[in-house]
């Protein structure tokens, strides 16, 4: 039987409606927490280059009532609409693809080697930084572990062969395929998938305490 690791931390990627020269707006309730000293200033909480959304018509107002289209507790489609965990994202009715937590990327001519650059300064909900260690933990100790329910996704399989992935530093991933994989970025943009797909990243600093490869307390995933 396969098992999931408990994932209790939230991957935090902040979206900013307007930004100019490190001057940012924030919700009034957050501004109150800054004033009381419970939160650092908004400039210190954001990544070095935050994702910026341009609203279709105008910036909304804080507060009010949120009317949802369904009442299921798994929040699958709400998570899909939030779209925060996808490496890149479709924009302008899917006419374009824009960066998300993958900030930029390059590939060689035959699309067998991709280089991904992660956005610097993203944090997990407990304040720990999000880096390539969180991807490599998922890749090496979850996706490729036969005792877990997590599986290798089709993002990293080409011609029936599993890709080789390396992390030369905290913000760079190198992906090597045996066969061309030209649609990697498009596949990344589709990753939301109702919030029901594999993680691609996991908080290594938190999950290691439960993982048998790292823990003295647990011998298996059950």
ABEGO torsion letter per residue (X at the ends): XBBBBBBABBBBBBBBABBBGGBBBBBAAAAAAAAAGABBBAAAABBABBBBBBBAABBBBBEEBBBBABABAAGAAAAAAAGAABABBBBGGGABBBBBABABBBBBAAGABBBBBBBBGBBBAAGBBBBAAAAAAAAAAAAABAABABBBBAAABBGGBBBBBBBABAABBBBBBABBBAAAAAAAAAAAGGGABBAGBBBAAAAAAABAAABAABABAX
